[in-house]
Amino acid sequence: MTQPSLGFVIVFLIFSLLFFSNTYKLWFKTDEYYQSIYNSLTAQPSLYPFRDFFLKRLENRKRWEVQQKIFSLLGILAILGADVLVVIAFMRNK
């Protein structure tokens, strides 16, 4: 197996930061995050092909919050694990 390039590692970590940014908004700025998602789904013209499906999921806000927070906890574990593995693979042959 080959060592990942530095560029790949940097891009991978940037996408991880994007996930952590959204997770931060979900946990600590929930009202703004919810409103932002709702506004983007209700804006016309819609760019989202499954808009009605996502709007239906937003109808019950408390349920949406619980589901998103559970998913974000699983995501944090997965992203941190992947980040560690990518960095280890990069550092292995240095």
ZITA-V741096 format. One line per field, one symbol per residue. burial: I if it has 16 or more other C-alpha atoms within 10 Angstrom, else O. A space follows every 10 residues. Layout:
burial: ???
This chain:
burial: OOOOOOOOOO OIIOOIOOII OOIOOIOOOO OOIIOOOOOO IOOOOOOOOO OOOOOOOIOO OOOOIOOOOO OIOOOOOOIO OOIOOIIOII OOOO
